[in-house]
Amino acid sequence: MKKTKAKLGTGPGGVGSTDGNSALKLWLKADMDVTAPHSNVMRWRDQSGNRNHAKQSKKSARPDYVPKNTDFNNKPTLRFNGGSHFLVVKHDRSLEMNQAITAFIVIKISNLDIVQGLFAKEKECSKKSSYVLAIQETDNHLIFAHYDSSHHVFVSKETVSTETSIIAMSYDRQAEVGVFGINGQFAGQFIDSINLMHGKYHLTIGVSGLCGDGGDWLQGDLAEVIIYADTLNTAQRIIVENYLSSKYGIQLRQTKQSKQVYVGEKKIYGRYDCDVAGIGRESDGMNTQAYSAGLLVSDRNFLKDNGDYIVFGHNSPTNTEVNDDLPPDVISRWQRVWFVNISDTKKNRGDVILTFDYSACDSGQGINSTYVLLERTNETEPFSIVVMTTTVEDNHVIFVVSTADIIDGRYYTLGKLPHKAIMLVNRAVDQSKQVAKKGFTLISIGFVIGLPIGTALFFLGQIAIGMGISILSLATGIGLGIWGLNRPKALPTTQYKRLTQSHFQLTGNTKRLLAKGDKLTGADVQLELEKIIHAVRSELTRDILIKVENIQISILKVLPYIADVNSSDHTIYAIRHTALQYLPETLENYLKLPKDFANNQPIKGNKTARQLLLEQLDLLDHKMKTVAQDFHRNDAHQLLAHGKFLEEKFGMSDMWSDDE
């Protein structure tokens, strides 16, 4: 069979690929491709791409199929009877572990009084094997064994219980080191040199030491078997264990060797336990690409530090296009939503690439519109637009996203804007011209941002057409394309204002405080500043947040000087309004903008909203520091000048305005 280039990230948890071209050599999971006539398993299809299917032609030797096992988070399992049930994977070169092996098994043992054979690649009725994994009787330690001219038997330090467990082992021939793990916890290691390629033997599942009707039989339930012909790095192992932990409801033990980097399977988050996958980095390596049922996350420059992870999962077995919980102007979204956990060790952020694969969406339409990345903070509120700039390649919608726009513990999916946005804009403009010629009142019109070479960025505004009574003729729509070779044109103020989102509010309480006049105390100002900082902390990038916190410190230094001064004093008026009006209004107006627009679209003098915000924050900080110094020197003339400057600069002007 001709093999294509490896599609990284499609293996368990996004580790390895499922086209047969990666280290993943066997992947059996009971929730996929199990053939079980009369509930007896005849075939268990391999998902690794190597066609290493496990089969059993003898009816009396077939394990039972359990479609819903409560001990495994209601997932299906295969049940082995401890006396005759087993499956056989025929010998294949892909199962010859020349240099290394890593294996994961999800299991619940029913009887620990006998040796439990988990899997074995060995010659029947002989003491010759490539590798065997089993559980000892009585003391219940894990055994990894290799038999050739000499015997090599290694025993774990920890014991296996009758609870549902994730059993892991790995061996590196070059390093001559092997390790065991149980539910993420290090369970011992061994040091030896063994040849895992020894013998072209079949691989048995559910028995070791097979000879006729004899052997060490598995008695219990088995949900998943994963084997790699390599040692995984720590990040990859942690991700696979989190995939299995979330899927089967198994709590990982928090140790130096293990981490619970995903919590979306918990009830409070909505049980997002399907197809959990992730990217991550530890000291010995990374996993840079991971796929989960339609969403591929690829690292661009985020994985800089040990402990950096993005792990994600969904809770929808089906995926189509739906139209509930939508923000304005979005006409539909994917049914499938992903819960995301992000760990950024040093908070230095970076970019990742999110690719939505439309072959995983049963919409019947494919790529036929303009798309946006949607986010919400919980399962009940509507989504909002996070990122708008996108690329479409074949059947994929691609976003390059800063991790500043991906917030830990939130939900993400793909949204669709109206089809053929250009035609809608042109139609709106033509209609407005016709109405104007007839003497009708044009309340407002949508707009089209310039089309320089290779550029297509469109926005539809609201059009209200009056004929005695104002009639809404077109709903608001937003369309976008890809920045081309030229820079986008700056937006007039009226067009900027149509992009703002009304959900972010900072100034409601500050206006009520300012109305208190002389009754407003320094403690009131300080408390409100703390509330503002708390509200914006998760919304702002680190560089902006530092400037806001510096302004807070500067204002707090000034407050003791003005505590007993009448609020009608011009300087005091300006300072209090800086704390309770100018600063929160500036932040509020910025945060109402879609993040991608604020970071990339010039709106005044070829400067983006982000650049303008940084300038204004620097100016505010500098002025407040100077005010504190002049209060200390009791320089009334300079204080008056500062107060007038602040009021003129921030009190009556719009920093986003293109009007000078």
C-alpha positions as CSV (number, residue, x, y, z in Angstrom):
1,M,0.0,0.0,0.0
2,K,1.4,3.4,-1.0
3,K,1.8,5.7,2.0
4,T,1.4,9.4,1.9
5,K,3.4,12.0,3.8
6,A,2.7,11.7,7.6
7,K,-0.1,13.8,9.0
8,L,1.3,14.7,12.3
9,G,-0.9,15.0,15.3
10,T,-3.6,12.5,14.5
11,G,-2.5,9.8,17.0
12,P,-3.6,9.4,20.6
13,G,-3.8,12.8,22.2
14,G,-2.2,14.2,19.0
15,V,1.0,12.2,19.4
16,G,2.1,10.4,16.2
17,S,0.1,10.0,13.0
18,T,-2.5,7.5,11.8
19,D,-1.2,6.9,8.3
20,G,1.4,4.3,9.3
21,N,4.4,6.7,8.8
22,S,5.1,7.6,12.5
23,A,6.3,5.7,15.6
24,L,2.7,4.8,16.4
25,K,2.5,1.1,15.4
26,L,-0.7,-0.2,17.1
27,W,-3.8,1.6,18.4
28,L,-6.8,-0.4,19.4
29,K,-9.7,1.4,21.1
30,A,-12.9,-0.2,22.0
31,D,-15.1,2.7,20.9
32,M,-14.1,2.4,17.2
33,D,-14.2,-0.4,14.6
34,V,-15.0,-3.4,16.8
35,T,-16.7,-6.3,14.9
36,A,-18.6,-8.3,17.5
37,P,-21.3,-10.6,16.2
38,H,-23.5,-11.8,19.1
39,S,-21.4,-9.5,21.3
40,N,-18.3,-11.7,20.8
41,V,-15.3,-9.8,19.4
42,M,-14.1,-11.3,16.1
43,R,-12.0,-8.3,15.0
44,W,-10.6,-5.2,16.6
45,R,-9.3,-2.8,13.9
46,D,-6.0,-1.0,14.3
47,Q,-6.2,2.8,14.0
48,S,-2.5,3.4,13.6
49,G,-2.5,3.1,9.8
50,N,-0.4,-0.1,9.9
51,R,-3.3,-2.5,9.6
52,N,-2.2,-4.5,12.6
53,H,-5.8,-5.7,13.3
54,A,-6.4,-8.0,16.3
55,K,-8.5,-11.0,15.3
56,Q,-9.9,-14.2,16.7
57,S,-11.5,-16.8,14.3
58,K,-12.3,-19.3,17.1
59,K,-15.7,-18.4,18.6
60,S,-15.0,-19.8,22.1
61,A,-11.8,-17.7,22.3
62,R,-13.5,-14.4,21.5
63,P,-13.7,-11.7,24.2
64,D,-17.1,-10.3,25.1
65,Y,-18.1,-6.8,23.9
66,V,-19.4,-4.4,26.6
67,P,-21.0,-1.4,24.8
68,K,-21.3,0.8,27.9
69,N,-19.0,0.1,30.9
70,T,-19.6,2.4,33.9
71,D,-16.1,1.7,35.2
72,F,-14.7,3.3,32.1
73,N,-16.8,6.6,32.0
74,N,-19.5,4.7,30.1
75,K,-17.1,3.9,27.2
76,P,-17.1,0.4,25.6
77,T,-14.6,-2.3,26.6
78,L,-13.6,-5.9,25.7
79,R,-14.1,-8.4,28.6
80,F,-11.6,-11.3,28.9
81,N,-12.7,-14.3,30.9
82,G,-9.3,-15.3,32.3
83,G,-9.3,-18.8,30.8
84,S,-9.7,-18.8,27.0
85,H,-10.3,-15.3,25.5
86,F,-7.5,-13.7,23.5
87,L,-6.9,-11.9,20.2
88,V,-4.0,-12.3,17.7
89,V,-2.2,-9.6,15.7
90,K,-0.2,-11.3,13.0
91,H,3.5,-10.6,12.8
92,D,4.5,-7.4,10.9
93,R,7.8,-5.6,10.7
94,S,6.1,-2.5,12.2
95,L,5.9,-4.5,15.5
96,E,9.6,-5.2,15.6
97,M,10.7,-2.8,18.2
98,N,14.4,-2.5,17.2
99,Q,15.4,0.4,19.3
100,A,12.6,1.3,21.7
101,I,9.0,0.6,22.8
102,T,6.4,2.6,24.6
103,A,3.0,1.1,25.5
104,F,-0.2,2.3,27.2
105,I,-3.1,0.1,28.3
106,V,-6.3,1.1,29.9
107,I,-7.6,-1.8,32.0
108,K,-9.5,-3.0,35.0
109,I,-8.3,-6.3,36.5
110,S,-10.9,-8.6,38.0
111,N,-8.6,-11.2,39.6
112,L,-5.2,-10.5,40.9
113,D,-4.6,-14.0,42.3
114,I,-3.3,-15.2,38.9
115,V,-0.7,-13.9,36.4
116,Q,-2.4,-11.5,34.0
117,G,-1.0,-11.6,30.5
118,L,-1.6,-8.2,28.9
119,F,0.2,-8.6,25.6
120,A,3.0,-10.8,24.3
121,K,5.0,-11.0,21.1
122,E,6.4,-14.5,21.5
123,K,6.7,-18.0,19.9
124,E,4.0,-20.3,21.1
125,C,5.0,-23.1,23.5
126,S,8.6,-21.9,23.8
127,K,10.6,-19.5,26.0
128,K,11.3,-17.2,23.1
129,S,9.8,-13.8,22.9
130,S,10.4,-10.3,21.7
131,Y,8.5,-8.6,24.6
132,V,5.9,-9.5,27.1
133,L,3.9,-7.3,29.5
134,A,2.1,-9.0,32.3
135,I,1.0,-8.6,36.0
136,Q,2.4,-10.9,38.7
137,E,0.1,-12.9,40.9
138,T,0.0,-12.2,44.7
139,D,2.3,-9.1,44.8
140,N,0.7,-7.6,41.6
141,H,3.8,-5.9,40.2
142,L,4.1,-5.2,36.5
143,I,6.5,-7.5,34.5
144,F,8.3,-6.6,31.3
145,A,10.1,-9.7,30.0
146,H,12.3,-10.7,27.0
147,Y,13.3,-14.3,26.4
148,D,16.1,-15.4,24.0
149,S,19.3,-17.3,24.9
150,S,19.0,-15.6,28.3
151,H,16.1,-14.4,30.2
152,H,15.4,-10.7,31.1
153,V,12.6,-10.1,33.5
154,F,11.9,-6.7,35.0
155,V,9.5,-5.9,37.8
156,S,7.9,-2.6,38.7
157,K,8.2,-1.0,42.1
158,E,4.5,-0.1,42.4
159,T,1.6,-2.5,42.3
160,V,-1.5,-2.7,40.1
161,S,-4.9,-2.5,41.8
162,T,-8.4,-3.7,40.7
163,E,-9.3,0.0,39.9
164,T,-9.6,1.2,36.4
165,S,-6.0,2.1,35.5
166,I,-3.7,3.5,32.9
167,I,-0.7,1.2,32.7
168,A,2.4,2.5,30.9
169,M,5.9,1.2,30.1
170,S,8.8,2.2,27.9
171,Y,12.2,0.9,27.1
172,D,15.1,2.6,25.3
173,R,17.6,0.1,24.0
174,Q,20.3,2.7,23.3
175,A,20.1,4.2,26.8
176,E,19.5,0.7,28.2
177,V,16.8,2.1,30.5
178,G,13.1,1.1,30.9
179,V,10.4,2.6,33.1
180,F,6.9,1.7,34.4
181,G,4.0,4.0,35.1
182,I,0.6,3.6,36.7
183,N,-2.0,6.4,36.3
184,G,0.8,8.8,35.5
185,Q,3.0,7.9,38.5
186,F,6.5,6.6,38.1
187,A,6.4,3.0,39.1
188,G,10.0,1.9,38.8
189,Q,12.8,1.5,36.2
190,F,15.2,-1.2,35.0
191,I,18.6,-1.1,33.3
192,D,19.6,-3.7,30.7
193,S,20.4,-4.3,27.1
194,I,17.9,-6.4,25.1
195,N,17.1,-7.0,21.5
196,L,13.4,-6.4,21.0
197,M,13.5,-7.6,17.3
198,H,14.2,-11.1,18.3
199,G,11.8,-13.5,16.5
200,K,9.0,-13.1,13.9
201,Y,6.3,-13.9,16.4
202,H,2.6,-13.0,16.4
203,L,1.4,-10.5,19.0
204,T,-1.3,-11.8,21.4
205,I,-3.7,-9.5,23.3
206,G,-5.0,-10.9,26.6
207,V,-2.6,-13.8,27.2
208,S,1.1,-14.5,27.6
209,G,3.0,-17.8,27.7
210,L,0.4,-19.3,25.3
211,C,0.7,-23.1,24.7
212,G,-2.3,-25.0,23.5
213,D,-5.0,-24.3,26.0
214,G,-2.6,-23.1,28.6
215,G,-1.2,-19.6,29.4
216,D,-1.4,-16.6,31.6
217,W,-4.8,-15.3,30.9
218,L,-6.2,-11.8,31.3
219,Q,-9.3,-11.6,33.5
220,G,-10.8,-8.2,33.3
221,D,-11.9,-5.4,31.0
222,L,-9.6,-3.8,28.4
223,A,-10.5,-0.4,26.7
224,E,-7.4,0.7,24.8
225,V,-4.0,-0.6,23.7
226,I,-1.4,1.8,22.3
227,I,2.2,0.8,21.2
228,Y,4.9,3.1,19.8
229,A,8.2,1.9,18.4
230,D,10.0,4.8,20.2
231,T,10.3,6.3,23.6
232,L,8.1,9.4,23.9
233,N,9.4,12.5,25.4
234,T,7.9,13.7,28.7
235,A,5.5,16.2,27.1
236,Q,4.2,13.6,24.7
237,R,3.7,11.0,27.5
238,I,1.9,13.6,29.6
239,I,-0.4,14.5,26.7
240,V,-1.3,10.8,26.0
241,E,-2.0,10.2,29.6
242,N,-4.3,13.2,29.8
243,Y,-6.1,12.0,26.7
244,L,-6.7,8.6,28.3
245,S,-7.5,10.2,31.7
246,S,-10.1,12.5,30.3
247,K,-11.7,9.8,28.1
248,Y,-12.1,7.2,30.8
249,G,-12.5,9.3,33.9
250,I,-9.2,8.2,35.6
251,Q,-7.6,10.7,37.9
252,L,-3.8,11.1,37.3
253,R,-1.5,11.2,40.2
254,Q,0.2,14.6,40.5
255,T,3.9,13.9,40.6
256,K,7.1,15.3,39.1
257,Q,6.7,12.9,36.2
258,S,3.0,13.6,35.5
259,K,0.7,16.6,35.2
260,Q,-3.1,17.0,34.8
261,V,-2.9,19.6,32.1
262,Y,-6.5,19.3,31.0
263,V,-9.6,19.5,33.1
264,G,-12.4,20.0,30.5
265,E,-13.7,16.5,31.2
266,K,-15.1,17.6,34.6
267,K,-18.8,18.1,35.0
268,I,-18.6,21.8,35.8
269,Y,-17.0,22.5,32.4
270,G,-19.5,20.3,30.5
271,R,-17.6,17.0,30.2
272,Y,-15.5,17.9,27.2
273,D,-13.8,14.5,27.1
274,C,-13.8,13.5,23.5
275,D,-10.7,13.4,21.3
276,V,-8.6,15.3,23.8
277,A,-5.3,16.4,22.2
278,G,-2.5,18.8,22.9
279,I,0.8,20.4,22.1
280,G,3.4,20.9,24.8
281,R,7.0,21.2,25.9
282,E,9.2,19.7,28.6
283,S,13.0,19.6,29.0
284,D,13.5,16.5,26.8
285,G,11.3,17.5,23.9
286,M,8.0,18.8,22.5
287,N,4.8,17.8,20.8
288,T,4.2,20.5,18.2
289,Q,1.0,19.5,16.4
290,A,-2.2,17.9,17.6
291,Y,-5.5,17.1,15.9
292,S,-9.0,16.7,17.5
293,A,-11.9,15.8,15.3
294,G,-11.7,18.7,12.9
295,L,-9.4,21.1,14.8
296,L,-5.6,21.0,14.2
297,V,-3.4,23.1,16.6
298,S,0.2,23.7,15.4
299,D,2.9,25.5,17.3
300,R,4.4,28.5,15.6
301,N,6.5,30.1,18.4
302,F,4.5,29.5,21.6
303,L,6.3,26.5,23.0
304,K,9.3,28.4,24.4
305,D,9.5,27.1,28.0
306,N,9.2,23.8,29.8
307,G,5.6,23.4,31.0
308,D,4.0,25.2,28.1
309,Y,0.9,23.4,26.9
310,I,-2.3,23.9,24.9
311,V,-4.7,21.0,25.4
312,F,-8.2,20.8,24.0
313,G,-11.2,18.5,23.7
314,H,-14.9,18.5,22.7
315,N,-18.1,16.8,23.7
316,S,-20.1,16.4,20.5
317,P,-20.0,13.1,18.6
318,T,-21.6,14.8,15.6
319,N,-20.7,18.1,13.8
320,T,-22.8,20.2,11.5
321,E,-23.5,23.9,11.2
322,V,-25.9,25.4,13.7
323,N,-27.3,28.9,14.3
324,D,-27.7,29.2,18.1
325,D,-25.7,31.4,20.5
326,L,-24.3,33.6,17.7
327,P,-22.8,37.1,18.0
328,P,-24.2,39.8,15.6
329,D,-23.4,39.3,11.9
330,V,-22.4,35.7,12.3
331,I,-24.9,33.5,10.4
332,S,-23.8,30.0,11.6
333,R,-21.2,28.1,13.5
334,W,-19.8,24.6,14.0
335,Q,-21.8,22.5,16.3
336,R,-18.6,21.1,17.7
337,V,-17.0,23.3,20.4
338,W,-13.6,22.8,22.0
339,F,-12.8,23.5,25.7
340,V,-9.2,24.8,25.9
341,N,-6.6,24.6,28.7
342,I,-3.5,26.7,28.2
343,S,-0.4,26.7,30.4
344,D,2.1,29.5,29.7
345,T,4.9,29.0,32.2
346,K,6.6,32.4,31.9
347,K,3.6,34.3,30.5
348,N,5.6,35.3,27.4
349,R,3.0,34.1,24.9
350,G,3.5,33.4,21.2
351,D,1.6,32.3,18.1
352,V,-0.2,29.1,17.2
353,I,-1.9,28.0,14.0
354,L,-5.5,26.8,14.3
355,T,-6.8,24.8,11.3
356,F,-10.4,23.8,11.0
357,D,-10.9,20.8,8.6
358,Y,-14.2,21.1,6.9
359,S,-14.1,17.4,6.1
360,A,-15.0,16.9,9.8
361,C,-18.2,19.0,9.4
362,D,-21.3,17.4,8.0
363,S,-22.7,20.6,6.6
364,G,-23.0,19.4,3.0
365,Q,-21.6,22.8,1.8
366,G,-17.9,22.8,2.4
367,I,-15.9,26.0,2.2
368,N,-18.3,28.6,0.8
369,S,-18.0,31.8,2.9
370,T,-15.9,34.0,5.1
371,Y,-15.0,32.7,8.6
372,V,-14.1,33.9,12.1
373,L,-12.9,32.3,15.3
374,L,-15.5,32.4,18.1
375,E,-15.1,32.3,21.8
376,R,-17.3,32.2,24.9
377,T,-16.6,32.0,28.6
378,N,-19.2,29.3,29.5
379,E,-21.7,27.0,27.9
380,T,-24.7,29.3,28.2
381,E,-23.7,32.7,26.9
382,P,-23.4,33.7,23.2
383,F,-20.1,33.5,21.4
384,S,-18.1,36.6,20.5
385,I,-15.7,37.1,17.6
386,V,-12.0,36.7,18.7
387,V,-10.0,36.6,15.4
388,M,-11.1,37.6,11.9
389,T,-8.0,37.3,9.7
390,T,-8.1,33.9,8.1
391,T,-6.7,31.9,5.2
392,V,-8.6,29.3,3.2
393,E,-6.7,26.4,1.7
394,D,-8.5,23.5,0.0
395,N,-11.0,22.4,2.6
396,H,-9.3,24.1,5.5
397,V,-9.9,27.4,7.4
398,I,-6.7,28.6,9.0
399,F,-6.1,31.2,11.7
400,V,-2.7,32.4,13.0
401,V,-3.6,33.3,16.6
402,S,-1.6,34.9,19.4
403,T,-2.0,33.0,22.7
404,A,-3.0,36.4,24.2
405,D,-6.3,35.7,22.4
406,I,-6.7,32.1,23.8
407,I,-7.8,32.2,27.4
408,D,-7.5,29.2,29.7
409,G,-10.8,27.5,30.4
410,R,-12.8,29.0,27.6
411,Y,-14.7,27.5,24.6
412,Y,-13.8,28.0,20.9
413,T,-15.3,27.1,17.6
414,L,-15.6,28.2,13.9
415,G,-18.1,30.9,12.8
416,K,-19.4,31.8,9.4
417,L,-20.1,35.3,8.0
418,P,-22.7,36.0,5.3
419,H,-21.9,34.5,1.9
420,K,-20.6,36.7,-0.8
421,A,-20.0,39.8,1.3
422,I,-18.9,41.9,-1.7
423,M,-22.3,41.5,-3.4
424,L,-24.1,42.5,-0.1
425,V,-22.0,45.6,0.2
426,N,-22.5,46.6,-3.4
427,R,-26.2,46.0,-3.1
428,A,-26.4,48.2,0.0
429,V,-24.5,51.1,-1.6
430,D,-26.7,50.9,-4.8
431,Q,-29.9,50.9,-2.8
432,S,-28.8,53.8,-0.6
433,K,-28.0,55.9,-3.8
434,Q,-31.4,55.1,-5.3
435,V,-33.1,56.1,-2.0
436,A,-31.1,59.4,-1.8
437,K,-32.1,60.4,-5.3
438,K,-35.8,60.0,-4.4
439,G,-35.3,62.4,-1.5
440,F,-35.4,59.7,1.2
441,T,-33.4,60.2,4.4
442,L,-30.3,58.1,4.6
443,I,-29.7,57.5,8.3
444,S,-26.4,55.5,7.9
445,I,-24.7,53.4,5.4
446,G,-22.3,50.4,5.5
447,F,-18.8,50.8,4.3
448,V,-16.1,49.0,2.3
449,I,-12.5,49.3,3.3
450,G,-10.2,50.0,0.3
451,L,-9.1,47.3,-2.0
452,P,-5.3,47.8,-2.6
453,I,-3.5,45.2,-4.6
454,G,-4.0,41.7,-3.1
455,T,-6.3,43.2,-0.4
456,A,-9.9,42.4,0.4
457,L,-11.3,43.5,3.7
458,F,-14.9,44.2,3.8
459,F,-17.3,45.5,6.5
460,L,-21.1,45.9,6.2
461,G,-22.7,48.6,8.4
462,Q,-26.3,49.1,9.3
463,I,-28.5,51.0,6.8
464,A,-31.5,52.8,8.0
465,I,-33.7,54.3,5.2
466,G,-36.3,56.8,6.2
467,M,-39.6,57.6,4.5
468,G,-41.4,59.3,7.3
469,I,-40.6,56.2,9.4
470,S,-37.1,54.8,9.6
471,I,-36.9,51.3,8.2
472,L,-34.0,48.9,8.8
473,S,-33.2,47.7,5.3
474,L,-30.1,45.7,5.8
475,A,-28.7,43.9,8.9
476,T,-25.1,44.5,10.0
477,G,-22.5,42.1,8.5
478,I,-18.8,41.8,8.7
479,G,-16.7,40.3,5.9
480,L,-13.0,40.0,5.7
481,G,-10.2,38.8,3.4
482,I,-6.5,38.6,3.5
483,W,-4.1,41.5,3.8
484,G,-2.2,41.7,0.5
485,L,1.0,43.5,-0.5
486,N,-0.2,47.0,0.5
487,R,-1.1,48.3,3.9
488,P,-4.8,48.7,4.6
489,K,-6.2,52.3,4.6
490,A,-7.0,54.0,7.9
491,L,-10.7,54.0,8.9
492,P,-12.7,57.1,9.5
493,T,-14.0,57.5,13.0
494,T,-17.6,56.6,12.0
495,Q,-16.4,53.3,10.5
496,Y,-14.3,52.5,13.6
497,K,-17.3,53.0,15.9
498,R,-19.4,50.4,13.9
499,L,-16.8,47.7,14.8
500,T,-17.1,48.1,18.6
501,Q,-18.6,45.3,20.6
502,S,-21.0,46.4,23.4
503,H,-20.3,43.6,25.9
504,F,-17.2,45.2,27.5
505,Q,-18.1,47.9,30.1
506,L,-15.8,49.6,32.6
507,T,-17.4,53.0,33.1
508,G,-20.8,52.3,34.6
509,N,-19.8,52.6,38.2
510,T,-17.1,55.2,37.6
511,K,-19.7,57.7,36.4
512,R,-21.8,57.2,39.5
513,L,-18.7,57.8,41.6
514,L,-17.8,61.0,39.9
515,A,-21.3,62.2,40.5
516,K,-20.6,62.1,44.2
517,G,-18.6,65.4,43.9
518,D,-17.1,66.5,47.2
519,K,-18.2,63.2,48.9
520,L,-15.8,61.2,46.7
521,T,-12.9,60.0,48.8
522,G,-9.4,58.8,48.0
523,A,-10.5,55.4,49.2
524,D,-13.3,55.4,46.6
525,V,-10.9,56.1,43.8
526,Q,-8.4,53.5,45.0
527,L,-11.1,50.8,45.3
528,E,-12.5,51.5,41.8
529,L,-9.0,51.5,40.3
530,E,-8.4,48.0,41.7
531,K,-11.7,46.9,40.2
532,I,-10.7,48.2,36.8
533,I,-7.3,46.5,36.9
534,H,-9.0,43.2,37.9
535,A,-11.5,43.5,35.1
536,V,-8.9,44.1,32.4
537,R,-6.1,41.8,33.6
538,S,-7.1,38.8,31.5
539,E,-8.0,40.9,28.5
540,L,-4.8,42.9,27.9
541,T,-1.4,41.8,26.7
542,R,1.4,42.0,29.2
543,D,3.0,45.1,27.8
544,I,-0.3,47.1,28.0
545,L,-1.1,45.7,31.4
546,I,2.2,46.9,32.8
547,K,1.5,50.4,31.6
548,V,-2.0,50.4,33.2
549,E,-0.5,49.2,36.5
550,N,2.1,51.9,36.3
551,I,-0.7,54.5,35.9
552,Q,-2.5,53.0,38.9
553,I,0.7,53.4,41.0
554,S,1.1,57.0,39.9
555,I,-2.5,57.9,40.7
556,L,-2.2,56.2,44.1
557,K,0.8,58.4,44.8
558,V,-1.2,61.5,44.0
559,L,-4.3,60.6,46.1
560,P,-2.8,61.6,49.5
561,Y,-2.2,65.1,48.3
562,I,-5.8,65.7,47.1
563,A,-7.7,64.0,49.9
564,D,-8.7,67.2,51.6
565,V,-8.9,69.5,48.5
566,N,-12.3,70.6,47.2
567,S,-13.3,68.7,44.1
568,S,-14.2,72.0,42.3
569,D,-10.5,72.8,42.1
570,H,-9.6,72.4,38.4
571,T,-6.5,70.2,39.0
572,I,-8.3,67.9,41.4
573,Y,-11.2,67.6,38.9
574,A,-8.8,66.5,36.2
575,I,-6.9,64.0,38.3
576,R,-10.1,62.3,39.6
577,H,-11.4,62.2,36.1
578,T,-8.1,60.7,34.9
579,A,-8.7,57.8,37.4
580,L,-12.4,57.4,36.9
581,Q,-13.1,58.5,33.4
582,Y,-10.1,59.0,31.1
583,L,-8.3,55.8,31.9
584,P,-11.3,53.4,32.0
585,E,-12.9,55.0,28.9
586,T,-9.7,54.6,27.0
587,L,-9.4,51.0,28.0
588,E,-13.1,50.3,27.4
589,N,-13.1,51.8,23.9
590,Y,-10.0,49.7,23.0
591,L,-11.4,46.5,24.4
592,K,-14.7,46.8,22.6
593,L,-12.7,46.3,19.3
594,P,-12.3,42.9,17.8
595,K,-8.8,41.9,18.9
596,D,-7.5,41.1,15.4
597,F,-8.7,44.5,14.1
598,A,-7.2,46.4,17.0
599,N,-3.8,44.8,16.5
600,N,-3.6,45.1,12.7
601,Q,-6.0,47.7,11.1
602,P,-4.7,51.4,11.0
603,I,-7.4,53.8,12.2
604,K,-5.5,57.1,12.6
605,G,-2.4,58.3,10.9
606,N,-1.5,54.8,9.9
607,K,-1.4,53.7,13.5
608,T,-3.5,50.8,14.9
609,A,-5.7,51.0,17.9
610,R,-3.1,49.1,19.9
611,Q,-0.3,51.6,19.0
612,L,-2.5,54.5,19.8
613,L,-3.5,53.0,23.2
614,L,0.2,52.5,24.1
615,E,0.9,56.1,23.3
616,Q,-2.0,57.4,25.4
617,L,-1.1,55.2,28.3
618,D,2.5,56.5,28.2
619,L,1.2,60.0,28.1
620,L,-1.2,59.4,31.1
621,D,1.6,57.8,33.1
622,H,4.0,60.6,32.4
623,K,1.5,63.3,33.4
624,M,0.5,61.6,36.6
625,K,4.1,61.2,37.7
626,T,4.7,64.8,36.9
627,V,1.6,65.8,38.9
628,A,2.9,63.9,41.9
629,Q,6.2,65.7,41.8
630,D,4.6,69.1,41.4
631,F,2.2,68.4,44.4
632,H,5.3,67.6,46.4
633,R,6.9,70.9,45.4
634,N,3.5,72.7,45.8
635,D,3.9,74.2,42.4
636,A,0.4,75.6,41.8
637,H,1.1,77.0,38.4
638,Q,2.3,73.7,37.0
639,L,-0.6,71.9,38.6
640,L,-3.1,74.1,36.9
641,A,-1.3,73.5,33.6
642,H,-1.4,69.8,34.0
643,G,-5.1,69.8,34.9
644,K,-6.0,71.8,31.8
645,F,-3.9,69.5,29.6
646,L,-5.5,66.3,30.9
647,E,-9.0,67.7,30.4
648,E,-8.3,69.0,26.9
649,K,-6.5,65.9,25.8
650,F,-8.8,63.2,27.2
651,G,-12.0,64.9,28.4
652,M,-13.3,66.2,25.1
653,S,-11.5,64.3,22.4
654,D,-11.5,60.8,20.9
655,M,-8.1,59.2,20.7
656,W,-9.4,57.0,17.9
657,S,-10.7,59.9,15.8
658,D,-9.1,60.7,12.5
659,D,-10.2,64.3,12.9
660,E,-7.4,66.6,14.1
